[in-house]
Amino acid sequence: MAGGAMVSTNSGGGKEYPARMTLYVFLTCVVASSGGLIFGYDVGISGGVTSMDSFLLTFFPSVYKKEKQDRSTSIYCKFDSQLLTAFTSSLYVAALLTSFIASLVTDLFGRKWSMFRGGIAFILGAGINATADNLFMLILGRLLLGVGVGYAIQSVPIYLSEITPPRLRGMLNIMFQLMVTLGILIANIINYFTNKIEGPWGWRVSLAFACVPASIIAVGSLVLPETPNSLIEHGLNEEAKATLRRIRGVDDISLEFRDLVAANRRCKEIRDPWSIIMERKYRPQLAMAILIPFFQQLTGINIVMFYAPLIYKAVGFSGQASLMSTVIIGTINAVATLISIITVDRVGRRGLLLHGGVQMLISQLIVGTLIALKFGATGEATDISKPYASCVLFFISVYIAAFAWSWGPLGWLIPSEILSLEIRSVGQCIAVSVNMFFTFVIAQIFLTALCHMKYWLFFFFAGWVVVMTVFVALFLPETKNIPIEEMGLLWKEHWFWSRFIKDEENTEMGNLGRPYSYTRVQVATRVVLCRNRV
């Protein structure tokens, strides 16, 4: 807050960047994080409307008939429809393709204008979806929503990483994921009430309300300051100084400003960042930009968030009760994300990921076992009791809580903070593209995979949780408290990644424009000092 505690922000060469946690930078991060609302609202709203009878009758009558009239169909196959999954997954194809354009927009016009474009596209998509009377309009609206999401998730994490003090970067960056969870919760609450509306208006109201979070980010981006990095990139050095003074809450910003100028000077010397990121010394960052979002989707979280109402209907909840259940898990999701915000800069990224992985693994195995014992391979059960359905709900909630304070927020935070400035926009583009691609693949094949793999699908995702937890234990260095421009130190001290960086290379990645020749011991010492700094 204004006049709050001093935050030491470390610079290369052992010097200090003075900074305060100001009310201004906190509110700036809140407004920027609202870009997560549009992503979360869509995730929550799409799962709810696809469980509404009026929506299914209008666009997917064959699915409605299979659910209501065909009592012989296994619970695993009741909602197996490629058209139904196309409604959900088409957004992520558009977001994937948009991320490449958004990367250029973010560099050429600035971070805030990329967020603005995302908000406008989302508003247009919401309007088309709310007034759709055929499948073409429905999918077109989803594609525009995807354009909005692509812009938002490309620009917001970068913006937050550049605007926040390193000591509090984890907490403030995770506000993006908090907004995602709040968007999901709000969508679940809206679906619960609109499902009671007679006729086709319920799902239309749900889809129309997407204009609200989109308007927040579109209007909010107009009043946000551009990041100092972006201002320097465009030659606006005096504006960058003024912004830096305001977001750091101190007058003495000369050292940090000089380092940012040097970093941007080196960036301008790079003509093709796509080829630069393929260089050997950037191999660790490239690997993380690909594998972290890949693993995030292979947790299986989206099968729960997209299709939770359908899953709950299948195991015995009524339509209204299934929507109420999604409100419960949406609340758990938001509360658990708050836990991550409070602990991420104390416990660290690795600690949360490792504990979250173990909790997700146990709960997924239990849910898969419960479904296997009750429905078996046939998918038929006639005596579904409320205690059984409540038990499934409980362990799904345990799983969601684990994801919400580990892989959920950190899957966005880590790629955005480990990328060196010269490859930051390109690296974030890769991370977003990987995330959207596998979100699309899993959303598109889940209902068919559930129909064929049955309860084994839960064990399939549990196996991936084991893989990603081992990966974190072995290959992910702790980034807690490390200034974003010194992140290169981590790779040189790591037992595996250090082999990709030659000793004579500038392991502060040339971001500061001056050579360092730290030994392995000196690098380790510098990292420890950063992590333990108060």
N, C-alpha and C positions, 0 to 999 in steps of 0.2 A: 504494500500500500504506500501511498505517498508518505515520504519520510520514514519508510520502513527500514528493516534491517539491511545492512550492507551485504552485497553478494560479491565475492571475489571471483572474477572471471579471468582465468589464466590465459596468457598469451604465450606464443612460442618464445623459446629462449629463457623461460623461467620468469618473465615479467608478469605484472598483474594488470588486468583490465578492471578498474573500479566500476561498480554498478550497484544500483538499488532495485529492489522489487517495488515498482511503482504501481499506483492504481491505474495509470494510463496504459501501461503495457499489459496489465491484467485484463482490462476491459477490451483492449485491442485483440487479445487472444480469444476472448469470449466471442466477440463478433466474428472473427475469422473462423473459429471453430464451428460456427453455425452452418458452415458448408457441409458438415457431417449430418445435419438434420435431414437434408434431402436424400442422402444415401440411406440413412436409417429408416426414414418414413417409407421409402419405397419397399425396403426389405419387409417391413412389418405389414404394410397395406396389401401387398400382392398376395401374401399367404392367406390373409383374412378374406379378401374378396373371392378368391378361388374356392372357398368353402361355402359361399353364399349360394343358395339355390337359384335365386333370380339371375345371378351372374352366369352360372353354369347353363341355365335354360336359354339365355340370350346368345351365348357364344360357343358353348360346349355341350350341346344337348345329349350327345352320345355318352359323355362322362356322367352326366346327371342320371341318365337312364341306367347305366351300369351300377351306380351307387344306390339308387332307390329301388330298382326293380329286379336286378339280377342278384338274387340271394345266394347263388351258387359260386359267385366270384370270391376268390381268396382276398383277405384284407390286404395282402401284399400287392394285389393287382387292381384294386377298385378304382384307382385314379391314374392308371397307366394310359397316358395320352400324350403323344408328341406335340399336338397343337396346344394343349394346356401348358406343357413345359416351355413351349416356344414363347408363350405370353410372358413367362417369367424371365427366361434366359435371353430374349432378344435385346433387353436393355444392356446386358453385359457385353454383347458383341459391339454395340454402338459405343459403349464406354471404352472398350479396348481400342477401337480404331481412332476414337477422338483423342485418346491419350497422346498419340504421336503428334497431332496438330496442336494439342494443348501445350506440349513441351516447347514448341516453337513460339507460341503465343506468350508463354510464361517468360521466355528469354527476350523476345522482341519488344513486348509491350508492358511487361511487369507482372508480378504475382497477383495483385488486386484485380487487374482487368481480366485475367483468366477466370477468377472467381465470379466476376460480374457476368461474363458470357455464360458460365455454367448456370447461374441463377435464371437468366432470361430463357435459355433453352429448356430448363425444367418447367418453367411456367407455361410455355407453349405446349409441351408434352402433356402436362396435367390437364390443360384445357381440352385438348383433343381427346384424351382418354375419358374425361367426364362426359363428353357429348357423343361418344362413339356409339354407332348403331350397327356396326359390322366388324368383322375380324380385322379387315385391312386398317381401319381407323384405329383400332385398339393397338395393333402392332406398331403403326406409325407413331402413335403417341408414346409407346414404350421406347422406341428408338430415340426420340427427342429427349426423353427422360435420361436415356443412356448418355447422350451428348452432354447433358448437364452434369451428370455424375462424373464423367470422364474429366471434365474441366476442374471440378471441385477437388477430386481426390488427387489430381496431379499437382495443383497449386497450393492447397491449404497446408499439407504437411511441410512443404518446403518453406512456406511463409512463416509458419510457427517455429520451425527450427532456426530460421535466420533472425527472428525478431526477439527471441527469448534469451535471457542470461543462461549460460551453460549449467549453472548450479540448479536451476529450476526448469531446464529444458524438458525433462521427462514429464514432470507434472503438467506443465502448460501444453505440451504437445499432445498428451493423452486427452486433453479436453476435446479434441476432434473425435476420438472414439466415444467419449461421454456423450457428445451430441448425437452420434450415431445411435447409441443405446436409447437416448431420450426420444429420438425420432421413431425408433421401433416401438417404444412404450406408448407414445402418443397415438401412433397408428393402430396399435392393438386396442386401445381404449375407444377410439373412434369406430373401429370395426365392430366392437361389442355393442355399441348403441345403434349404429346404422343398420346392423343386421335385423333390428326390430322393426325397421321401416317397411311397410307393405309395398309390394310392387318393385319396380326396377330402380327406385330412387336411392336405396341404401348404398349399393356399390358405387353409384355415380357420386354421391356426396363424399364417400371415402376417397375416391380418386381425385375429386375436385379440391379437397383440402390440401393436396400436395402443393398448391399455389402459395400457401402460407409460408412454409419453411423456405421455399424458393425465393419468395419476395424478401425475406429477412436477409439472405446472403447477397441478393442482387443489390438491395438498397444499402446494406451494411458495407459492402465492398467500396461503395462510393465515398464513404467517410473514413475508411481505413488509411493509415499512412503506408506508403510503399516501403519495402525493406531497404536498409542502407546498402546492402549488396546490389540490389536492383538499380537503385539510384546512381550508384557509382558506375555500374555497367553502362548507363546511359549518359554519363558525363556530368551528372548533376551533383557535383561534389559538395557544394555549399548546402544544398538541401539534405544531402546524406549526413553531413555533420549535425545539422539541426535535428534531424530525426534521431540520430544516434544519441545526442544529448537528452532528448526527451524520453526515449525508451530505456536508457540506462539510469536516468535520474541524477546524473552528475555532469559537471562541466568539463572535467578532464577526460576527454575521449580521444586525445591525440594519438596515443599508441595504438588503440584498436582501429582507429580510422586509417592510420598509416598501413597497418597490416592488411586491412580490407582493400585498400588501393593497390597494394603490391599483389595481392591475390587476384584481383580483377585484371591487373595488367598482364599477369601470366595467362589468365583465361583468354584474353583477346589474342594472344599469340597462337592459340590453338584453333586451327581452321575447321577441323572435323572432330568434334568430341566423340562421335560414334566410333571412330577408329582409335581414338585415344583410350577409351574405356576398355578396349580389347587388349591393351598393352599388358605385359606380364605383371608390372608393379600394381596394376589396378585389379588383378585377378581376385583378391579377397573381397573387395567391394562389389565387383560384378557378381561373384558367387552369392553374396548375401542379398543383393537386389533381386536375384532370381529365386533363391531357395527359401527365404523367409516368407514372401507372399505365397509361394507354392505350398509350403508346409501349412500356412495359415488356413488355406482352403481344404487341405487334406485332413484337417481335424474333424471334418464332417459337420461343422457348425451350420452351414447354410442349408443342409437338408432338414435341420431342426427348425431354423428360423423361417425358411420359406414355407415349409409344409407342416408346421406344428399343428395347426387346426385340423388338417387332414389326418395326421397321425393320431391325434386325440379322439377324433370321431371314429377312427378304425378300432381303437382299443376300448371303446365303450362310452365315451362322453357324447352328450347330445350336441347339436350344432351350437347352441348358445353357451353351453358349458365348455365346449372346446375353445371358444373365443375368450371366455373368462380365464381359462387356463393360460392362454397366451399373454393375457394381461399380467398374470402372476409371474410368469417367467420373464416378461419384459421388465417388471419391477426389479426382480432379482438381477437381471442383466445390468440395469442402471446402477444399482447399489454396489454391485461387485466392481464395476468400473471406477466408482468413487474410491474404493479400497485401493485399486491400482494407482490412482492419482496420488493418494496419500503416501503410499509405500515405495513407489518406483525409484525415487531419488534417494531412498534410504536403504532398502533391501537390494536394489539393483535389478537390471534387466534379466540376468541369468537366473537369479534366485526365483523370480516370479515365473519364468518360463519352465523351470525344472519342477517346481511345486505344482504349477498348473497342469503340466503334462501328466504327472502321476495321478492327480485328481480326475482329470478327463478320462484317463485310461481305465481306472477302476469303475467309474460311473457308466462308461460305454459298455464295458463287459457285463455289468449288472443289468442294464437295459436290454442288451441283446439276449442275455440268459432268460430274463423274465418273459420276453416275447417268444422265445424258443419254447419255453416250458408250457406256455398257454396256447400258442397257435401252431407250434411245430412246423412241419414242412408244408402242410395243407393250407394253413392260414385260416382255419375255421375253428371257432370256439363259441359255444352257445351259452356258457355260464360266466360271462364277464362281470365280476363283482366290482363294486365301488372301491373297496380296499386295494384290489389289484390295480385298477386304473390310477388310483391315487399314488400307489407305489411307483408306477412308471413315471408319473408326473414329477414325483420327488427326485428321482435319480436323474431325470432329464434336467431338472432345475440345478442339481449339483454339478452336472456337466457344464451347463451354461454359465454358472457362477465361476467355475474354473477358467473357462475360456475368456470370460469378461475381464478377469484381472490378470490374464497372462497373454495368450496369443492374440486376443482381440485387439487391444490397444498397442501392444508391442510389435505386432505385425506391420503396423503403419509407422510407428516411431523409429524403429531400428534402421530400416532402409533410408529414411529421410535424414538421419543424423550421422550415419557412417560415411556418406558420400562426400568426397572432396569437391571443392567449389567448381573446379573446371569440368567435372563430370556430373554435377549434382542434378541438373535438369534432365539430362539424358538418362542417368541412373534411376531417377524417380519415374521417368517414362517407362523404363523397363520393368520396374517393380509394379507399377499400376497395370501395365499390360499383362504381366504374368498373373497378377491377382484376378483381373477381369476375365482372362482366358479360362482359367481353371474354375472360376465361379460359374461361367457360362457352361463349361463342360459338365460340371457336377450337377448344376441345375437342370440341364437338358437330359441327362441320362439317369438321374436319381430314381424317378418313378419306375422306369423300365428296369433299372438294376435291382430295385426293391422287389419287383415282380419276379425276377429270375433268381436273385441271390437270397431273397427272403431275409430271415433274421441274421444270416451270415454277413450282411452288409454292415451291420454295426461292428462286428468283429474285424471286418476289412479296415474300417477307419481306425479302430483301436490299434491295429498293427502299424498304421502310419504314425499314430501318436507315439508309439515306442521308437520308431525311426527318428522322428524329429526331436524327441527328448534326448536321445543319445547324441544327435548332431549338435544340439546346444551345449551339452556337457563337454564335447570334444573340440568343437570348432568355433564357437561364438565367444569372443572376448567380451569382458564387461565394459560397457560404455558409460557407466554412471560417472557424472561429474567431469568427463573429458570434454574440453572446449571443442567445438565443431571443427575448428581449423587445425586442431592438433590430433584429430582422430587417426591420422596416419601412424602415430606412434604405436597404436595397438597392434598393428599387423607385424611390425618389426620385432616385438617382444613375444609374439605368439609362437608356440612350438611348431606349428604346421605352416602357417601363412608366412612366416619369416623367410622361408625358402624362395618365395617369389620376389623378394625385395633385396637387391644387392646392397651390401654395406655402404657403398659409396653414394647410393641414391639418397636424395632428400626425402626422408621418411615423414617429414611434416608436409610432404607432397608438394613442395614448392609453393604452397598456398601463401606463405608469408614472403616469398620472393627472396629469401636469403638462405644460404647453405648451412646445414647442420651435419655434424658427423658424430652423432651419439653412438657410444658403444651399447651392446646389448644390456649391460648392467645400468648404464645411465638412462636408457630408454625406460627400463622397468622402474627405476627410481622416480622418473618424471611422471609416469602413469600413476604410481602409488600416491605421490604428492597431490595430484589432481583429484583422485578419488577420495582422499581423506580431508580435502580442504573444506573448511566450514564457511 
